[in-house]
Amino acid sequence: MTHQAPPSPSSAGSDPGRTVAQLREALRLVESIAGRRPSGPEADGALDEAARISGAYDGALPVIQRRFDALANEVTIWTAAGVEALLAGGEDTPPRAAAGRLAARLDAALGEMAALLR
């Protein structure tokens, strides 16, 4: 039996800028459920942010890239689960408090991801 390193948590050809952009869109959705104004960059700013993240990722050390990938995967998983739970709650009475907590945590996680690449 040979021992090999586990596969990287990121999928082949993953784009960190795209991942951040998708998480930003999820944040906007969750903020709207929470009854908040959307935070973060607007359309042009989001494109700039995605380009900066991708550029910084490409220039980062492999260990930083792996940490970013692991954090991005973790955040993507719990964001998807959280959004699914919010949407399952029904449209009659949106769970604003839960959406607010998810939005705050997602915003903080996006900040952590950006800080890794500074």
C-alpha positions, 0 to 999 in steps of 0.5 A, a space after each residue: 500500500 502506498 501513502 499519498 497526500 490527500 487530494 487538494 481541497 480545490 478543484 482543478 482549474 478553480 478560480 479564486 476570484 470567481 469563488 469570491 464573487 459567488 460568495 459576494 452574491 450569496 452575501 447580497 442574497 442573505 443580506 436581502 433576507 435579513 432586511 439589510 442594504 447590500 454591503 460590499 462592492 458594486 458591479 464594477 468594484 466586484 470585478 476589480 475585487 475578483 481580479 485583485 484576488 485572482 492576481 494575489 492568489 497567483 502570486 501567493 506561496 503554495 501554502 497560502 494558496 492551499 490555505 485559501 482554497 481550504 477556507 474558500 471550500 469551507 465557507 462555500 459549504 456552510 454558506 450553501 447550507 445556510 442559504 438552503 436553510 433560510 430558503 426552506 424557512 418559507 417566504 411568509 416569515 423570513 428568518 431575519 435574525 438567522 440571516 443577519 448572523 449568516 451575513 455577518 459571518 460570511 462578510 467576516 469570512 470574505 475578509 479573512 480570505 482577502 487578508 490571506 492574500 495580502 
